[in-house]
Every structure is written in structure tokens, then in C-alpha cells.
Amino acid sequence: MGLVTPELGTFIWMFIAFASVFFLLKKYAWPSIVDAIEERNNSIKEALLSAENAKEEMAKLQADNQEILKAARRERELMLKEAKELGDQIVREAKSKATEEAEKVVSSARKAIENDKVAALGEIKKQVASLSVEIAEKVLRHQFEDDQQQKDYFQELMKDVNIN
Amino acid sequence: MTCRFINLIFSNGMKHIHRLLLIAFFFTCLTPAFASVSDEQQHETHQESHKKEKFEPGNFIMDHIADAYDWHVFSYGDFHFTAPLPVIVYSQHSGFHIFMSSNFHHGHSSYKGFELAKEGEYRGKVVELVDGHQVRPFDISMTKNVVAMLISMLFLLLIFISVAKTYTRRKGQEPKGLQAFLEPIIVFVIDEIAKPAIGEKKYKKFVPFLLTIFFFIWLNNMMGLVPFLPGGANVTGNITITMVLALFTFIITTINGNKNYWKHIFNTPGVPWWLKFPVPLMPLVELMGVFTKPFVLMVRLFANITAGHMIVLAFISLIFIFGEMNPALGMGTSVVSVFFVIFMDVLELLVALIQAYVFTLLSALYFGMAVEEHH
């Protein structure tokens, strides 16, 4: 049957044509196509990977930022607290110093007053003494002119002394 | 009259099934006019005896499937437009000849002692008449199949070299146009055929061949379904063509066969020794397998494509067989036949791809066996 009998002529044509087309495509078409596809696949893979990495890095950065922010906030709070404490302390110190000072002033004033009082009392005592001596002198002078009277008066004085 | 018209169309070598299909389709309206013309012409032409032949579906189908020395484009009544192709023959008696096939006048006349055999072993082939015997010369004519094959080769070169250029030009960019259409198919051949069949390590070497046969077979299967030039030739349904393809697979397999591959053939592991010695039964079977594998490749592609064409032609023939009995019956049959032919053509679109895939996959598997390492 002609249908299943190979023809030599067709065989030769086909063999030459197929071999040359195979050779040409192998040389000029397939390598650049296959390489380009592979290269692009790789670059896509890489791009995806680097995008993933970037995302991770971003997340890390964000976490870091959060951390830094938190630390800053803590620091601020700490600083505020310290400042407040310091302020309080200063106020307290100032207060105590003022009190001390005031007390000092008061005590010195009191001392001065005491001194003045003592001095004044001493003066008064002196004057009273001299006055009483003067008066006593005068009284004595006047009284001792009469003996009876002198005795009575003495008696009377003695009564008073006894009570003491 | 209609019957005569049918005979006329066929006896005049109306080559194209799909052209026939069209004519069959518009049968009803055209028949009266045509019939009268042909009736008149019938008496004028010298092919009278031819026309009265009965319609023979066997010959009709074979003529359409087989190779031809000219390329029939269309017929209109008695007018045939046929592209002549070069006949190149070397005869031991008269030497080397190159002439156009139109010199045969569709097989009706001989030229330089050569003619187209009408019957017998060399039916449809160029033969030389020597002492009243038909002798087949050494024939390297550019037949219809050869020209169709060369055209498809040209297409392959144009398509893939331009696509390769696009790849170089648009490096790293998204595919576009023809490149975008072909890329998934190329990737499919690489990722789904070459890699799993041959293995991740060694597939690269075979990719160019696998891509070439895949696209060659697919393109020619598809072109075989196109009813007009440059399609219409039954290239992948030609046993010589599939033989060359299978031969390439065989050569590449054999060249790349490693130690392990040959050891599997001549000293198959896991087989009892008495199957190898003293009678080398297993080696013989294995060695036969080396040749049957490409042989099966050749036959499978040829048979699948030829069978598809045959079924389509058989459905068309039905119209004319019934038409011969009764014109009305022929018309009725044509409706059914055309429906089945359309169905078959759609199926053949699928078969075209499947056969290309199967041929490529099996070739890849054979390469895989050849380069498989001992494990």
C-alpha cells in the first residue's frame, strides 16, 4: 500500500529540512527564548524575595521605632518625675531654710529682748533700789524722830517678814 | 443530471474535501445550473470515459490523503486551478530530469517518457515506461507534502526567530503579542514535558529538540486541517515525515545513552540469569524495544492524523454514495455529513495538540531513560 510505504524523496527532503531548521532554531531561537524566560523567572523570584525582605525589614524598623518611642516616653516621664522631685526638694529646702532663718531671727530677737529686758529690769531694780534707799532714808529720817513710832513700825515690818 | 455532475466533480480529481464540503452545502441551489453546463462540456472534452466512472470512495479518500505532484487549489465546474510543483527524477535509462508537474496535465498525458501511474503498485506516482513496464525512477520531486512541509519550516523559522528577537529586545519585560501567546506553550513543554520526563539535572540539553518537534507537529497538524493553501496537505499523516521525526528521536536517544542505559538493555538487572544465558532472551527483547519505541512513535502520529482525515473524507463520501443512488437522498445525507464533519474537525483540533504533546512527551521519556543514572 502506497500510504504506509516511505518515499525516499520525501525522506531526503524532510531529513535535510528538519535537520537544518532544528539547527537554526537551536542556534538562533531557543537559547535566547529559554534563557530569557528563565532569567525573567529568576528575576521575578528575586524581586518577590526582596520585597518580602523589605517588608520584614520595614516591620522590624517599625517595631524599633515603637521601641524607641516608648523608651523616649519613659525617659520623659522619668525626667518629669525627677524634675518635680527636685523642685519639691528645692521648695522644701527653701522652706526649711526660711523657717530656720526665721527661727534664728526670732530667737536672736528674743535673746535681744531678753537682754534688753534684763538690762531694763536691772536698771529698774537699780532705780528702785536707789529710790527705795532714798525713800527709806527719808522715812527713816522722819520716823526715827519718835521712838514709839519707831517700835510700832518695826513691829509691823516684822509681821510682814514673818509671812514670807 | 445531478448524478453526472457528482461523477464529473470526482473524476476530474476535485482534490479538496472542504471545497467539496462547500459545494455539498450549496448543492440544492447550484445543481441545476451546474448540471446543464457540465452536460454540454461532457460531450466536448476528451475525458468522456473518465466521467462515467462510478464514484469510488476508497480511491477518493486515498487520493486526498496521499501525497501529490501538484497542489490543487480549487475547481469550478470543469476549470481547475492547480499549482504545479517541480518533478525531480533520476532515471537509470534517461538520466536526470527536472520539469513542472503541469506537463502531466493532471495525469492525462506523459512527458519525456514519464507519467503518473493510474493503477497498481505505483498508483499516483511518477513512473517511467520502459519496454511497456512501469519503472519507478529515483524520485526527489518537491511534492505537495514536501512543499507544505518546507512552508511550515519557514513559518517555524520566522515565528521563533522573531519571537527570540522580541525576547532579546524586551529583556525582563512582560511578554507581548505572539511572544505572549507562545510563552505559556514553551513553558509547558519545558516544565511539564522536559523536566518531569528527563529530570531536573539533564533536561536542558534536550529542550531545543523537544520544542522543535512539538511546534513542528502541532503546526503541521493544524495546517492539515486548513482547507486552502498553504494548508491542506497531509504532512503529519505522511509516514515518511513521521519516520524522520521518529528517526531523530531514535538518533538522539542512542547518542545520549549512557552506561546505565546500555546495561539495562544487554544485562537487565533484576532478571534471572537463565533469561540472559545461554539464550540471550532478555537482551533480545530489550534490543527490540530500542527499535520499536521510535517505530511506535512514527506509526502513532501517522495513524492518528490519517485516521482523522479519513473519517472526515468518509463522511463527505457518504453524500456522494447516497447521491448516486438518489439525488434527494444525497441532499439529506449532506446535512448529517456536514454536521459530523464539523464535529470531526473540532475533534481534530484537539487531536492536533494531543498528538504533538504525546510525541514530544514520549521522546522526552526515551531521552530520560537514556540519561538516567544508576540508583
Interface residues (C-beta under 8 A of the other chain):
Chain A: G2 L3 V4 T5 P6 E7 L8 G9 T10 F11 I12 W13 M14 F15 A17 F18 A19 V21 F22 L24 L25 K26 Y28 A29 W30 P31 S32 I33 V34 A36 I37 E39 R40 S43
Chain B: M62 I65 A66 D67 I88 E121 Y122 R123 G124 K125 F138 D139 I140 S141 M142 T143 N145 V146 M149 L150 M153 L156 L157 F160 I161 V163 A164 K165 Y167 T168 K171 G172 E183 I186 V187 I190 K204 V207 P208 F209 L211 T212 F216 N238 I239 T240 I241 M243 V244 L245 L247 F248 F302 T306
